[in-house]
Amino acid sequence: MQISRDIIINRPRETVVKLFDYPENLDEWRDGFVRFTPLEGPVGLEGSTAEFVFRMGGFPVVMLETILERDLPDTFAASYVSGPITVLVTNTFTDLGDTTEWAVDSRYHIQG
């Protein structure tokens, strides 16, 4: 399954990417966000891992994030694994002058 979404943000790309890339802002834009815990490698860099906890439907969901690509301010991609489900998420930021287009492409894979 694939879900794509484009969002126009009324801020310059530099501002949007700076806020996106700052872990302390995660609860501002990730629904159900509870906790982020770095595990291995420098936070946010390719190859690094972290544990995310979200509340979905009243239940905690734990996901392992692995950064796959970091080419900011253009692209940021990561995988998120929870049990048999893997989600590959690519974020693309397009500079539109005073606004930014944030495109999110999420691809879901179920093992088994």
C-alpha positions in Angstrom: 0.0 0.0 0.0 1.2 3.5 -0.8 0.0 6.8 0.6 1.2 10.2 -0.7 0.4 13.6 0.5 1.5 17.1 -0.5 1.3 20.0 2.0 1.9 23.6 1.2 3.5 25.5 4.2 3.5 29.3 4.2 7.1 29.5 5.3 10.4 29.4 3.4 12.0 26.0 2.9 14.9 26.9 5.1 12.6 27.4 8.1 10.5 24.3 7.4 13.5 22.0 7.1 15.1 23.5 10.3 11.9 22.8 12.2 11.4 19.3 10.6 15.0 18.3 11.5 14.8 19.3 15.2 13.7 16.2 17.3 12.2 18.4 20.1 9.5 19.4 17.6 8.3 15.9 16.8 5.2 16.2 19.0 4.1 19.3 17.0 3.6 17.4 13.7 3.5 13.6 14.4 0.0 12.5 15.5 0.1 10.4 18.6 3.7 11.0 19.3 4.8 9.9 22.8 8.6 9.4 22.9 11.8 9.4 20.7 14.9 7.6 22.0 18.1 7.6 19.9 19.7 4.1 19.8 22.7 4.0 17.5 24.7 6.7 15.5 24.4 10.4 15.4 20.7 11.5 15.6 19.2 12.0 12.1 22.2 10.9 10.1 22.1 8.1 7.5 22.4 4.7 9.2 21.4 5.9 12.7 18.5 4.3 14.5 16.0 5.4 17.1 12.9 4.1 18.9 9.6 5.9 18.4 6.6 5.4 20.6 3.2 6.5 19.3 -0.3 6.2 20.8 -2.7 4.8 18.2 -6.3 3.9 19.0 -5.4 4.2 22.7 -2.6 1.7 22.5 1.2 2.3 22.4 3.0 1.4 19.2 6.8 1.0 19.2 8.6 1.6 15.9 12.3 1.3 15.0 13.5 4.1 12.8 16.5 3.7 10.5 17.6 6.8 8.5 18.1 5.7 4.8 18.8 9.0 3.1 19.6 12.5 4.4 20.0 15.0 1.6 18.4 18.1 3.3 17.1 20.5 2.4 15.8 18.4 -0.4 15.1 14.9 0.8 14.9 12.8 4.0 14.0 9.1 3.9 13.6 6.5 6.7 12.2 3.1 7.4 9.9 2.4 10.4 9.5 -1.2 11.6 6.9 -2.4 14.0 6.4 -6.2 14.2 5.7 -7.4 10.7 5.0 -4.0 9.3 7.7 -1.8 7.6 6.9 1.7 6.3 9.3 3.4 4.0 8.8 7.2 4.2 10.3 9.7 1.8 10.0 13.4 2.6 10.7 15.9 -0.2 10.9 19.7 0.4 10.4 21.9 -2.6 11.3 25.6 -2.4 8.5 27.8 -3.7 9.9 31.1 -2.6 8.0 32.3 0.5 6.3 28.9 0.7 7.4 25.2 0.8 5.8 22.1 -0.7 6.3 19.2 1.6 5.6 15.9 -0.2 5.4 12.7 1.9 5.4 9.3 0.3 4.7 6.3 2.6 5.0 2.7 1.3 3.7 0.0 3.6 5.0 -3.6 3.5 3.7 -6.5 5.6 6.0 -9.5 6.2 4.5 -13.0 6.1 
